[in-house]
Amino acid sequence: MILKYILPMLTLSSAAAGYSKGEKLLMEKKALLYEGKAKQIYAAEDERYFIMTYKDEATAFDGAKKGIIEDKGIINNRISCLLFKMLEEAGIKTHLVKQLDERNVLVKRMKMVPVEVVVRNVTAGSLAKKLGIEEGLTLPIPIIELYYKNDDLHDPMINEYHAAAMGWANWEEIKEIQAIGLKINEILKRFFDDIGIILVDFKLEFGICDGRILLGDEISPDSCRLWDKQSLEKLDKDRFRRDLGGEAEAYREVVSRIEKNLSK
């Protein structure tokens, strides 16, 4: 059974109360630069940063299905910030600077690599469908897939040669993002296993800042498949995709387990 979890509610003004004048300037949103399915990206006062705002909107099937998951933006922001901090401590460089409030996070300005990395540990979703195999088979080794990030083209699957030939990433960058993806997988698989969750698969995005590749975007139930180890209950956006209901409760359960583990 999914447990209820109530997040502490913060406002931008209350969160800002403990910041210096200079830090408060960093929290001021300037021009809206980009709006995606789940987040907005704003310019910040300091040109070295962006402010990323999480939304409650949920989409599936390339936007064909749309809806709202209550407090999804708040929960995903919290989960992603906690996991990014944990990854930073494990040596993974990320775009995270600091969580500003319940929906807003300050991140480093990067040039995004238009290649998404998907790491799969268990058969599910499009992998199971494309290969005609059942869901839930544990893979003997992780599978890495690359996708060209382009909404108009529905993010087609590509390989390393496509990425290099089209100039989306060079060979060194491709090799590095795949290696980082596998390292993140090792860290997250172990962490989620400790809190009773199977990390089925997940999507990563990367960018380049000051010549270095950094992990960007988010890691949350929007970008991961997460199953309860005992019941195999889905604790991710598949509840929305498949009309299972209980999306908000599932997301709250994930953040509850994460916070409980990290507070030990």
C-alpha positions as CSV (number, residue, x, y, z in Angstrom):
1,M,0.0,0.0,0.0
2,I,1.2,3.5,-0.9
3,L,1.9,5.6,2.2
4,K,0.9,9.3,2.5
5,Y,3.6,11.8,2.9
6,I,3.2,15.5,3.5
7,L,5.9,17.8,2.3
8,P,6.8,21.0,4.2
9,M,5.3,23.9,2.3
10,L,7.7,26.8,1.6
11,T,7.1,30.0,-0.3
12,L,9.7,32.0,-2.3
13,S,9.5,34.8,0.3
14,S,9.8,32.6,3.3
15,A,12.7,30.6,1.7
16,A,14.5,33.8,0.8
17,A,14.3,35.1,4.4
18,G,17.5,33.4,5.4
19,Y,19.5,34.6,2.3
20,S,21.8,37.6,2.0
21,K,21.0,40.4,-0.4
22,G,23.3,39.0,-3.0
23,E,21.8,35.5,-2.7
24,K,18.2,37.0,-3.0
25,L,19.2,38.6,-6.3
26,L,20.1,35.1,-7.6
27,M,16.6,34.0,-6.8
28,E,15.0,36.6,-8.9
29,K,13.6,35.2,-12.2
30,K,14.3,37.2,-15.3
31,A,13.1,36.3,-18.8
32,L,11.5,33.0,-19.5
33,L,13.9,31.2,-21.8
34,Y,12.3,27.9,-22.4
35,E,9.2,26.0,-21.3
36,G,9.0,22.2,-21.6
37,K,6.5,19.6,-20.6
38,A,7.4,19.6,-16.9
39,K,9.7,22.6,-16.3
40,Q,10.4,26.2,-17.1
41,I,13.8,27.7,-17.5
42,Y,14.4,31.4,-16.5
43,A,17.4,33.7,-16.8
44,A,18.9,34.6,-13.5
45,E,20.4,37.9,-12.4
46,D,23.8,36.3,-12.6
47,E,24.4,35.2,-16.2
48,R,26.3,32.1,-15.0
49,Y,23.0,30.5,-13.8
50,F,19.5,29.6,-14.7
51,I,16.4,29.2,-12.5
52,M,14.6,26.0,-13.2
53,T,10.9,25.8,-12.1
54,Y,9.1,22.5,-11.7
55,K,5.4,22.3,-12.9
56,D,2.6,19.9,-11.9
57,E,1.6,19.2,-15.5
58,A,2.1,15.7,-16.7
59,T,2.2,14.5,-20.3
60,A,2.6,11.1,-22.0
61,F,2.8,9.7,-25.5
62,D,4.5,12.8,-27.0
63,G,1.9,15.2,-25.4
64,A,-1.1,13.2,-26.6
65,K,-2.2,12.7,-23.0
66,K,-2.1,15.6,-20.6
67,G,-3.1,16.1,-17.0
68,I,-2.1,17.4,-13.6
69,I,-0.5,15.4,-10.8
70,E,-1.0,17.2,-7.5
71,D,2.3,18.7,-6.1
72,K,4.3,16.8,-8.7
73,G,6.6,19.8,-9.2
74,I,7.3,20.2,-5.5
75,I,8.0,16.5,-5.1
76,N,10.2,16.2,-8.2
77,N,12.2,19.2,-7.2
78,R,12.8,17.8,-3.8
79,I,13.7,14.3,-5.1
80,S,16.0,15.6,-7.8
81,C,17.8,17.9,-5.5
82,L,18.4,15.2,-2.9
83,L,19.6,12.7,-5.5
84,F,21.8,15.2,-7.2
85,K,23.5,16.2,-3.9
86,M,24.1,12.5,-3.2
87,L,25.6,12.0,-6.7
88,E,27.8,15.1,-6.2
89,E,29.1,13.5,-3.0
90,A,29.9,10.4,-5.0
91,G,32.0,12.3,-7.5
92,I,29.3,13.0,-10.2
93,K,29.5,16.6,-11.4
94,T,26.0,18.2,-11.9
95,H,24.4,21.5,-12.7
96,L,22.8,21.8,-9.2
97,V,23.7,25.0,-7.3
98,K,21.0,25.1,-4.7
99,Q,17.3,24.5,-4.1
100,L,15.7,27.9,-3.8
101,D,12.2,26.9,-2.6
102,E,9.6,24.2,-3.1
103,R,9.5,24.6,-6.9
104,N,12.6,26.5,-7.9
105,V,16.2,25.5,-8.2
106,L,19.3,27.4,-9.2
107,V,21.4,25.6,-11.7
108,K,24.6,26.3,-13.7
109,R,24.1,27.7,-17.2
110,M,25.1,24.9,-19.7
111,K,25.1,24.2,-23.4
112,M,22.9,21.1,-23.5
113,V,24.1,18.0,-25.3
114,P,21.0,17.0,-27.5
115,V,21.5,13.4,-26.8
116,E,19.5,11.7,-24.0
117,V,21.0,8.6,-22.3
118,V,18.6,5.9,-21.1
119,V,19.9,3.2,-18.8
120,R,17.9,0.0,-18.5
121,N,18.2,-2.7,-15.8
122,V,14.8,-4.4,-16.2
123,T,12.7,-5.0,-19.3
124,A,9.8,-2.5,-19.4
125,G,8.1,0.1,-21.6
126,S,9.3,0.6,-25.1
127,L,12.2,-2.0,-24.8
128,A,9.7,-4.8,-24.0
129,K,7.4,-3.7,-26.7
130,K,10.0,-3.3,-29.4
131,L,11.6,-6.7,-28.7
132,G,8.4,-8.6,-28.0
133,I,9.4,-9.7,-24.5
134,E,7.6,-9.5,-21.2
135,E,8.1,-6.8,-18.7
136,G,10.0,-7.4,-15.5
137,L,13.0,-9.5,-16.7
138,T,16.2,-8.5,-14.9
139,L,18.9,-7.9,-17.5
140,P,22.3,-9.5,-17.0
141,I,24.0,-6.2,-17.8
142,P,22.6,-2.7,-18.1
143,I,21.5,-1.6,-21.6
144,I,22.4,1.9,-22.7
145,E,20.3,3.6,-25.3
146,L,20.8,7.0,-26.9
147,Y,18.0,9.3,-28.2
148,Y,18.2,12.6,-30.2
149,K,16.4,15.2,-28.1
150,N,13.9,16.7,-30.5
151,D,10.2,17.1,-29.7
152,D,9.2,17.6,-33.3
153,L,10.8,14.2,-34.2
154,H,9.6,12.5,-31.1
155,D,13.1,11.9,-29.7
156,P,14.2,9.2,-32.1
157,M,16.6,6.5,-31.0
158,I,20.1,6.9,-32.4
159,N,23.5,5.4,-32.0
160,E,27.0,6.8,-31.4
161,Y,27.6,7.2,-35.1
162,H,24.5,9.3,-35.6
163,A,25.5,11.6,-32.7
164,A,29.1,12.0,-34.0
165,A,28.2,12.4,-37.7
166,M,25.5,15.0,-37.0
167,G,27.7,16.9,-34.6
168,W,25.5,16.5,-31.6
169,A,28.4,15.2,-29.6
170,N,31.9,14.1,-30.4
171,W,33.3,10.6,-29.7
172,E,34.9,11.7,-26.4
173,E,31.7,13.3,-25.1
174,I,29.7,10.2,-26.2
175,K,32.0,7.9,-24.4
176,E,32.0,10.1,-21.3
177,I,28.2,10.5,-20.9
178,Q,27.8,6.7,-21.3
179,A,30.4,6.1,-18.6
180,I,28.8,8.6,-16.3
181,G,25.4,7.0,-17.0
182,L,26.7,3.6,-15.9
183,K,28.3,5.1,-12.8
184,I,25.1,6.8,-11.9
185,N,23.3,3.6,-12.4
186,E,25.5,1.8,-9.9
187,I,25.0,4.4,-7.3
188,L,21.2,4.8,-7.8
189,K,20.6,1.0,-8.1
190,R,22.3,0.5,-4.7
191,F,20.5,3.4,-3.1
192,F,17.1,2.5,-4.3
193,D,17.6,-1.1,-3.4
194,D,18.3,0.0,0.2
195,I,14.9,1.7,0.3
196,G,13.0,-1.2,-1.2
197,I,12.7,0.1,-4.7
198,I,13.8,-1.5,-8.0
199,L,15.4,1.0,-10.4
200,V,14.0,-0.4,-13.6
201,D,15.3,2.3,-16.0
202,F,15.9,6.0,-16.2
203,K,16.8,8.9,-18.5
204,L,19.7,11.3,-18.2
205,E,20.5,14.6,-19.9
206,F,23.9,16.3,-19.9
207,G,25.4,19.7,-20.7
208,I,28.7,21.4,-21.1
209,C,29.8,24.1,-18.7
210,D,33.3,25.6,-18.7
211,G,34.5,22.7,-20.9
212,R,33.2,20.0,-18.5
213,I,30.3,17.6,-19.0
214,L,27.8,18.0,-16.2
215,L,24.6,16.0,-15.4
216,G,21.6,18.2,-16.0
217,D,17.8,18.2,-16.0
218,E,16.3,16.0,-13.2
219,I,16.1,12.5,-11.7
220,S,12.6,11.9,-10.5
221,P,9.6,9.5,-10.9
222,D,9.0,11.5,-14.2
223,S,12.3,10.3,-15.6
224,C,12.7,6.9,-13.9
225,R,10.7,3.7,-13.7
226,L,10.6,2.7,-10.0
227,W,8.9,-0.4,-8.7
228,D,8.4,-1.5,-5.1
229,K,10.6,-4.5,-4.5
230,Q,8.0,-6.6,-2.7
231,S,4.8,-5.8,-4.5
232,L,6.2,-4.6,-7.9
233,E,3.8,-1.7,-7.6
234,K,4.7,1.1,-9.9
235,L,5.9,4.3,-8.2
236,D,6.5,6.5,-11.2
237,K,4.8,8.2,-14.2
238,D,3.7,4.9,-15.6
239,R,0.7,5.3,-13.2
240,F,-0.3,8.3,-15.3
241,R,0.6,6.7,-18.7
242,R,-1.4,3.6,-17.9
243,D,-4.4,5.2,-16.1
244,L,-3.5,3.3,-12.8
245,G,-4.3,6.3,-10.6
246,G,-2.6,7.2,-7.3
247,E,0.1,9.1,-9.0
248,A,0.6,11.8,-6.3
249,E,0.6,9.1,-3.6
250,A,3.3,7.1,-5.5
251,Y,5.5,10.2,-5.9
252,R,5.1,11.0,-2.2
253,E,6.0,7.5,-1.2
254,V,9.3,7.8,-3.2
255,V,10.3,11.1,-1.6
256,S,9.3,9.8,1.8
257,R,11.6,6.7,1.5
258,I,14.5,8.9,0.1
259,E,14.3,11.4,2.9
260,K,14.0,8.7,5.6
261,N,17.1,7.0,4.3
262,L,19.2,10.2,3.9
263,S,18.2,11.4,7.4
264,K,19.8,8.4,9.1
